[in-house]
Amino acid sequence: MDEAKIKTRIEELLLLAQRGRGDDPSLSTELYQGAITMLELTHGKNSSQISALRDLVASHQKSKDHHTLITRAITSSALGSLKSLKREVEEGLVGNLRREVTGEVLGDLLLLAKATLEQGTEGSKNVAAVLVAAAFEDTIRRLGATYCGIRTRESLPDILAQLKAAEVLKGSQVGVVQSHFQFRNDAMHADWDKIDVVGVKTVAALVQELLLKHFS
């Protein structure tokens, strides 16, 4: 689900709350579950935002207040989360968070490749090549999704062409990325004789450069 659809769904839930009653248990449940779902999509299942909302709702449920007051409190908490999330989406904070998470995950992949490569064996070189090739491809695809709205499984050359047209990648960088497509193919097809340590390090350095610029 992209940010436009997330925003639309949040607005639907807020409109639903306006038309309903805060002490309606079914409405309260729908708003709470809706808020959890939206937070999972934008911040991840283990995010602090979800933990905070769940803890707050749990405290309401343990209250000795009348069930009507408890329902209203849960509704209010869910609405607060939805309104806060709506502001984050409108201000572009959700996209920034996703890019940061992307950078962290792919960065970890590069660190694993580096540690594997340092073992100094032919087998470790091959494993590192696969890890770097995966990070390289995923980085290009995420650049296409982030800056060009590419959601389908297009070929890497087609994605590169759109990134060039959008001026996300410029000048010599386009040629450098293109030159490493063969590395990706060799690694993914286990053509180990065509891959050396220098090549693995070169592609890893390019991926690191792209991550620092676009996903940090």
PyMOL commands that set and color helices and strands:
alter all, ss='L'
color gray80, all
select helices_A, chain A and resi 3-19+25-43+48-61+67-90+93-117+122-148+156-165+172-179+181-188+192-194+197-214
alter helices_A, ss='H'
color red, helices_A
deselect
rebuild
show_as cartoon
